[in-house]
Amino acid sequence: MNARTLYQDLLDTDGPYQDLVGPWLDRTAPTGYAERLRTAATHRNHWWTGQEDGRELLQELYALSRVADFLLLDPQLPPYLTLFTALGMAPFEDAARFDPFLHEIVEVEQAEDPKAPIEILEVRHPGLMLGELLFGRAGVRIRAGAAHAERGVADRFPLYWTFRRAHRPTHDLSHGWGSNSQWSTDFRLDYRTPDGDHLNVAENGSVDGPPDRDHDRAKDLAPEERLLTPTERRELLRHRCLLRTPQAAEALAASPGWQDELWPYEWRLPAGEV
């Protein structure tokens, strides 16, 4: 019994989804499913490396994220919270200060002052933490000056590391693969620890592209990626989308559909940067 089964069952019903979530939890409880998930709750020991069961857990977390994406389409918050709290995740709705680690921009209200900082106006759905691991960010409606977040970009640019969202395009490593192959996708691992944030830790690439000693698996940047500034590449890694029109927008326009051709999946921040 795994999350892929639940996802497919959800696709095959018109609801109520709670009627599927409860029995699925009952069936998984005796198997130690929730206990297995807790292996991923801490950053230490690099549990995802060197063992086949680590890779399996990355894929199971990805399948669970697909379930979450589906339940947030309406959104269906009661079954969403029932499912993930039963699996040991803690929901959060912190709206005191915008934090790209915790918050996904759903809608932008443009402030008159272009320098106005990002301010959270409403939490549309809660986020989820599994110990130190970020499972899902809280969806928020914000107000901001155009220098920080542009309406039509921050809330409409393709959202990477995401299978589906209502009202915006998404880009996911499973897109384009067959019905079985897509489920071999790994979940993105972001951790908030006492010594700082660790983003996309299952990959070794540098957000700046060229290989070096600290990022020996980094690939060369594609032409469109090289047209983004280092700040814009960091923005894409942190927010999973761009927040403003790129400085090289005119040059990028020569490559129609460039927004969907980026490949940040192997990027990490340079060593020492959080």
C-alpha positions as CSV (number, residue, x, y, z in Angstrom):
1,M,0.0,0.0,0.0
2,N,1.6,3.3,-1.1
3,A,0.7,6.9,-1.9
4,R,0.5,6.1,-5.6
5,T,-2.5,3.8,-4.9
6,L,-4.2,6.6,-3.0
7,Y,-3.5,9.1,-5.7
8,Q,-5.0,6.9,-8.4
9,D,-8.0,6.2,-6.2
10,L,-8.6,9.9,-5.7
11,L,-8.5,10.5,-9.4
12,D,-11.1,7.8,-9.9
13,T,-13.7,9.3,-7.6
14,D,-15.9,12.4,-7.4
15,G,-15.6,12.3,-3.6
16,P,-16.1,12.8,-0.8
17,Y,-12.3,12.3,-0.6
18,Q,-12.4,11.8,3.1
19,D,-14.1,8.4,2.4
20,L,-10.8,7.3,0.7
21,V,-8.3,8.9,3.0
22,G,-9.6,7.3,6.3
23,P,-9.6,3.6,5.0
24,W,-6.2,4.2,3.3
25,L,-4.7,5.3,6.7
26,D,-6.3,2.3,8.4
27,R,-4.6,0.0,5.9
28,T,-1.2,1.6,6.1
29,A,-1.1,1.9,9.9
30,P,-0.1,-1.7,10.7
31,T,2.7,-1.6,8.0
32,G,4.7,1.1,9.9
33,Y,4.2,3.5,7.0
34,A,4.3,6.6,9.2
35,E,7.3,5.4,11.1
36,R,9.1,4.9,7.8
37,L,8.4,8.5,6.8
38,R,10.0,9.7,9.9
39,T,13.4,8.5,8.6
40,A,13.2,11.6,6.4
41,A,12.4,14.0,9.2
42,T,16.0,15.1,10.0
43,H,18.9,16.2,7.8
44,R,21.6,14.4,9.7
45,N,23.2,11.2,8.4
46,H,22.2,11.9,4.8
47,W,19.6,9.1,4.9
48,W,18.9,9.5,1.1
49,T,22.4,8.4,0.0
50,G,24.0,5.0,-0.5
51,Q,20.9,2.8,0.2
52,E,18.2,1.6,-2.1
53,D,15.6,2.1,0.6
54,G,16.6,5.8,0.7
55,R,15.8,6.1,-3.0
56,E,12.5,4.4,-2.4
57,L,11.6,6.8,0.4
58,L,12.4,9.8,-1.9
59,Q,10.0,8.4,-4.4
60,E,7.3,7.7,-1.8
61,L,7.5,11.3,-0.6
62,Y,7.1,12.4,-4.2
63,A,4.0,10.3,-4.5
64,L,2.6,11.8,-1.3
65,S,3.3,15.2,-2.7
66,R,1.2,14.3,-5.7
67,V,-1.7,13.4,-3.3
68,A,-1.2,16.8,-1.6
69,D,-1.3,18.6,-5.0
70,F,-4.5,16.9,-5.8
71,L,-6.2,17.7,-2.5
72,L,-5.2,21.3,-2.8
73,L,-6.8,21.8,-6.2
74,D,-10.3,22.5,-4.7
75,P,-8.9,22.8,-2.0
76,Q,-10.0,19.9,0.1
77,L,-8.5,20.9,3.4
78,P,-10.3,18.5,5.8
79,P,-9.0,15.3,4.1
80,Y,-5.6,17.1,3.4
81,L,-5.2,17.8,7.1
82,T,-6.6,14.4,8.2
83,L,-4.2,12.5,6.0
84,F,-0.9,14.4,6.7
85,T,-1.4,15.0,10.4
86,A,-2.1,11.2,10.8
87,L,1.3,10.6,9.0
88,G,3.1,12.7,11.6
89,M,3.3,16.1,9.8
90,A,2.7,19.4,11.5
91,P,0.6,22.0,9.7
92,F,1.6,25.7,9.9
93,E,0.1,29.0,8.8
94,D,2.7,31.4,10.0
95,A,1.8,34.8,8.4
96,A,3.9,37.2,10.5
97,R,6.6,37.5,7.9
98,F,7.0,36.2,4.3
99,D,9.6,33.5,4.1
100,P,10.3,31.7,0.7
101,F,11.2,28.6,2.6
102,L,7.7,28.4,4.1
103,H,5.5,30.3,1.7
104,E,4.4,29.8,-1.9
105,I,2.9,32.9,-3.5
106,V,-0.6,32.2,-4.8
107,E,-1.7,35.7,-5.7
108,V,0.0,39.1,-5.8
109,E,-1.7,42.4,-5.0
110,Q,0.6,45.1,-6.5
111,A,1.5,47.9,-4.0
112,E,1.8,51.4,-5.4
113,D,5.2,51.9,-4.0
114,P,7.6,49.6,-6.0
115,K,9.9,49.3,-3.0
116,A,7.2,48.0,-0.7
117,P,8.3,44.7,0.8
118,I,6.4,41.5,0.6
119,E,3.5,41.4,3.1
120,I,1.2,38.4,3.7
121,L,-2.4,39.3,3.4
122,E,-4.0,35.8,3.6
123,V,-3.0,32.2,4.1
124,R,-4.9,30.2,1.5
125,H,-3.8,26.8,2.7
126,P,-1.5,25.6,5.5
127,G,2.0,24.3,4.9
128,L,3.4,21.0,6.3
129,M,6.6,20.1,8.1
130,L,7.8,16.6,8.9
131,G,10.3,17.4,11.6
132,E,13.0,19.5,10.0
133,L,11.8,18.5,6.5
134,L,9.6,20.9,4.5
135,F,6.9,18.7,2.9
136,G,4.7,21.5,1.5
137,R,4.8,25.3,1.7
138,A,1.8,27.4,2.8
139,G,0.0,29.1,0.0
140,V,-0.3,32.8,0.5
141,R,-1.8,35.9,-1.0
142,I,0.6,38.8,-0.7
143,R,1.0,42.6,-1.3
144,A,4.3,43.8,-2.6
145,G,6.0,46.4,-4.7
146,A,7.1,45.5,-8.2
147,A,10.8,45.6,-7.1
148,H,10.1,42.6,-4.9
149,A,7.3,40.6,-6.6
150,E,5.4,41.4,-9.8
151,R,1.7,40.5,-10.3
152,G,1.6,38.1,-13.3
153,V,5.1,36.8,-12.7
154,A,5.4,35.8,-9.0
155,D,1.9,34.2,-9.2
156,R,1.9,33.0,-12.8
157,F,5.5,31.9,-13.7
158,P,5.8,28.1,-14.0
159,L,6.2,26.6,-10.5
160,Y,9.0,24.2,-10.6
161,W,9.3,21.0,-8.5
162,T,5.5,20.9,-8.6
163,F,3.2,18.5,-10.4
164,R,0.0,20.6,-10.5
165,R,-1.6,23.8,-9.2
166,A,-4.8,25.6,-9.9
167,H,-4.5,28.7,-12.1
168,R,-0.8,28.5,-12.9
169,P,1.6,26.3,-15.0
170,T,3.9,23.9,-13.3
171,H,7.1,22.0,-14.1
172,D,8.0,18.7,-12.6
173,L,10.6,16.0,-13.3
174,S,7.8,13.5,-13.9
175,H,6.2,15.5,-16.7
176,G,6.5,13.8,-20.1
177,W,7.3,10.3,-18.7
178,G,5.1,7.2,-19.0
179,S,2.4,6.1,-16.5
180,N,5.0,4.0,-14.6
181,S,8.2,5.8,-15.2
182,Q,6.9,9.1,-13.7
183,W,6.7,7.5,-10.3
184,S,10.5,7.1,-10.1
185,T,10.7,10.9,-9.5
186,D,12.6,12.0,-6.4
187,F,11.1,14.4,-3.9
188,R,12.9,17.7,-3.4
189,L,14.5,17.8,0.1
190,D,14.6,21.1,1.9
191,Y,15.5,21.2,5.6
192,R,15.3,23.9,8.2
193,T,17.8,23.0,10.9
194,P,19.4,24.8,13.9
195,D,22.5,25.6,11.7
196,G,20.4,27.0,8.8
197,D,18.4,26.0,5.8
198,H,19.5,23.3,3.4
199,L,17.8,23.4,-0.1
200,N,17.5,20.7,-2.6
201,V,20.1,18.6,-0.7
202,A,19.6,15.4,-2.6
203,E,21.4,17.1,-5.6
204,N,25.0,18.3,-5.9
205,G,24.8,21.0,-8.6
206,S,25.7,24.7,-8.0
207,V,23.2,27.4,-8.8
208,D,26.1,29.2,-10.5
209,G,26.6,26.3,-12.9
210,P,30.3,25.6,-13.6
211,P,31.7,22.5,-11.7
212,D,34.1,23.0,-8.9
213,R,35.3,21.0,-5.9
214,D,32.2,21.6,-3.8
215,H,29.8,20.9,-6.7
216,D,31.5,18.3,-8.8
217,R,28.2,17.0,-10.3
218,A,27.1,20.4,-11.6
219,K,26.1,20.7,-15.2
220,D,26.8,23.6,-17.5
221,L,24.0,26.1,-17.6
222,A,21.8,26.1,-20.7
223,P,21.7,29.2,-22.8
224,E,18.5,30.5,-21.3
225,E,19.8,29.8,-17.8
226,R,23.0,31.8,-18.5
227,L,20.8,34.8,-19.4
228,L,19.4,34.8,-15.9
229,T,21.4,36.8,-13.4
230,P,22.9,34.9,-10.4
231,T,20.3,36.7,-8.2
232,E,17.5,35.4,-10.5
233,R,18.9,31.9,-10.4
234,R,18.9,32.0,-6.6
235,E,15.4,33.3,-6.7
236,L,14.3,30.4,-8.9
237,L,15.9,27.9,-6.5
238,R,14.5,29.5,-3.3
239,H,11.0,30.4,-4.6
240,R,10.7,27.6,-7.2
241,C,9.7,30.3,-9.6
242,L,10.8,33.8,-10.7
243,L,9.2,36.8,-8.9
244,R,10.0,39.5,-11.4
245,T,10.5,40.0,-15.2
246,P,14.1,38.9,-15.9
247,Q,16.6,41.6,-16.7
248,A,17.3,39.8,-20.0
249,A,13.7,39.5,-20.9
250,E,14.2,40.8,-24.5
251,A,17.0,38.3,-25.2
252,L,15.0,35.5,-23.6
253,A,12.0,36.4,-25.8
254,A,14.0,35.0,-28.7
255,S,13.5,31.6,-27.2
256,P,9.7,31.0,-27.1
257,G,8.6,28.9,-24.1
258,W,11.9,29.5,-22.3
259,Q,10.0,29.6,-19.0
260,D,9.5,25.9,-19.3
261,E,13.0,25.0,-20.5
262,L,14.9,25.8,-17.4
263,W,16.5,23.0,-15.5
264,P,17.2,24.0,-11.9
265,Y,16.7,20.5,-10.5
266,E,20.4,19.9,-9.9
267,W,21.1,23.3,-8.4
268,R,22.2,24.1,-4.9
269,L,23.3,27.3,-3.3
270,P,27.1,27.8,-3.2
271,A,28.8,26.3,-0.2
272,G,28.2,28.5,2.9
273,E,25.2,30.4,1.5
274,V,21.8,29.9,3.1
